[in-house]
Amino acid sequence: MKAFVHENGLLKVIEIADPIANKGEVVVSLKVAGLNRRDINIPKRRGDAQEALVLGSDGAGIIESIGDGVTGWQIGDEVIINPSLRWYDKSDAPPGDFEILGMPDNGTFAEKIAISAEQIEKKPSNLSMLEAAVIALSGLTGFRALFTQGNLKAGDTVFIPGAGSGVSTFMIQFAKNAGARVITSSRSEAKRQRALQLGADRAIDTNGDWPSLLQNETIDLVIESIGRATFNRSLSILKLGGRIVVFGATTEDEVELDLRKFFYGQYQLYGSTMGSREELREMLQHLEKYEVKPIIDKQYPLEEAAQAFEYLEKNDQFGKIVLTFN
């Protein structure tokens, strides 16, 4: 089968052996896989690693074979992959053996994947295979950040810097469904307009003066994923005693923090990453209840995965990028 791998420091499509369903596993014939920012960071972390690693965390497809001991599934069932490995119940932090699919385990950028039956969920009937392939990592990340860690409630105002990311496009919809006021930002006027069309109440210029632009807003919650470029700016517009949740850092990881200002402001800072199977299932129920549709920006055939990576690296997308399989 064909797979997009990182091998000897290079990204390429190669032929690898078809996987086999061992005890407790199923083999899923993948139809679509979704790109995430971690996919472009993994090759940088692996450097010149010689072993071929199939990248990718998100995907949707059809069960092709079933290993011993698997119950509740049949060949032909349409499923999505849960990339949050071995984190089953909602908790303050993931368990010690938690990992994300796509490193060190082979991921979803291949025509087939063998995976524990504990890591698949029924494809939502209201979503196409294309749409279903992108909901798990981004949707789960946004759902936990907003509700489990951020404790978002109806009537709250949430600020989400960076309107165009896949996670942000989910969070705008989730937060509006929950009855919150949503403010986001982007340097791109086109992305700001699309965020408004998606349901955001306001979309401000990332390069603008945030305290001035938001002086008449009471920001209860900030969901941060950008890092040094925006963290302290986000903190500056948060109400006293407000909550800030961090789930990523697309710019530099380290920030300078004025501790005296922070503790006098009584701010609440939370970290967040992915989420549990319990939260994924809650998110899937939310998608169905509110008929949420993921935003698909572009799709590429597997053979053009390298071009898809280049496009994601540019940060021009609004929503998700997908790979399709023959």
Secondary structure, DSSP 4 states (H G I P E B T S, - for coil): -EEEEEETTEEEEEE-PPP---TTEEEEEEEEEE--HHHHHHHHHHTT--S-EE--SEEEEEEEEE-TT--S--TT-EEEE--EET--S--SS--TT-EETTSSS--SSBSEEEEEGGGEEEPPTTS-HHHHTTSHHHHHHHHIIIIIIT---TT-EEEEE-TTSHHHHHHHHHHHHTT-EEEEEES-HHHHHHHHHHT-SEEEETTS-HHHHTTT--EEEEEE-S-TTTHHHHHHHEEEEEEEEE---SS-S-----HHHHHHTT-EEEE--S--HHHHHHHHHHHHHHT--PPEEEEEEGGGHHHHHHHHHHT--SSEEEEE--
